Amino acid sequence: MNEYVWETTEEINLQVAKRLSRIRKRRGITQEQLSEQSGVSFGSIKRFERTGQISLLSLTKLAAALGCADEIRHLFESVPYGSIEEVIRERK
């Protein structure tokens, strides 16, 4: 099964960054406060919100500090099978 992705990986990352930034602002937390609460450097947070670039570990720390760790924890939990071959391979 071929699935077409219309955004680049960079665009997807930036969408995630914008969502996390909106959550941060909704909670009334500054980038500096989030840095202190998460242990992620202020510069990394600024860069992430601007470009979408961040390590998975830092993203997880930010999500945990914002009370959104379950969003990371449940990534890829319900990915549908692309073919019957995938079902067979998984059961081996």
N, C-alpha and C positions, 0 to 999 in steps of 0.2 A: 504494500500500500504506500503510495507516494503522497506525502502531505506537503503542501506548499506553504512556506513561511514568507510572509510579505514584508516583514521587518528584518533588518539586520540584527545580529546579536548585540551590537552596540545600542541600537534603538530599544531593544527589549530590556537591556540592563538599565538604560536611562529611565524607562517607564517604571521599573522596580524602584530606582532611586527616588523618583518623584513621588511614588506612593508612600515610601518610608518617610520622606520629608514632610508630606502632608500629615502623616500620623504624628510625627514629632511636633509639628506646629499645633495640631489639634490638641495635643496633650500639654501645650504651653511650655515646651522644653526647648531651650536654645541649643545650638550646636555645641557650645562649650559645656553645658550641663550634660548633654548626651555623652560627650567625650569622657567626662568624669564618671558618669554612671556606668558606662560600658567598658571602659579601659581601651577604647579605640581612640587614636590620636585625633585632635581637632582637625589637623590637616587632611587626614584620611576621610573624615566625615565631609569636609568642605569639597574635596575632590570627588567623592562619591556622589554627592548631591548635584554637582556640576556636570560630571562626565559619566556616571554610572559605573566607574571602575572601583572595585574593592575585592578583597579576598573573601572567600567563603567564610573563613573563621571570623573575620571582622563583621561581615553581614550578619552572622549568627549572633554575635555579641550585641550588635545594635538592635536586632529584633528582640532579643531577650530583655534588654534594658527598656524597650518600649512595650513590653508585655505581649509580644507577637511571636514568641519562640515556636508556638505550634504551627505557624505558617511555614517555617523552615522545616520543622520536624516532619511535616506531612507532605513535603515535596515528593513527587513521583510515586505516591502511594496508589493512585488509581489511574495509571496509564493504561489505556485500552490496548489489547493485542492488535498487532498489525496484520497478522495472518495466522492461519492454523499451524503453520510451521513454528511460530513463536510459542504457541501453547505446548506443542510437542517437545520443543527444546527445553522449556522451563521444567517440564515434568521428568526429564532425564536426570 
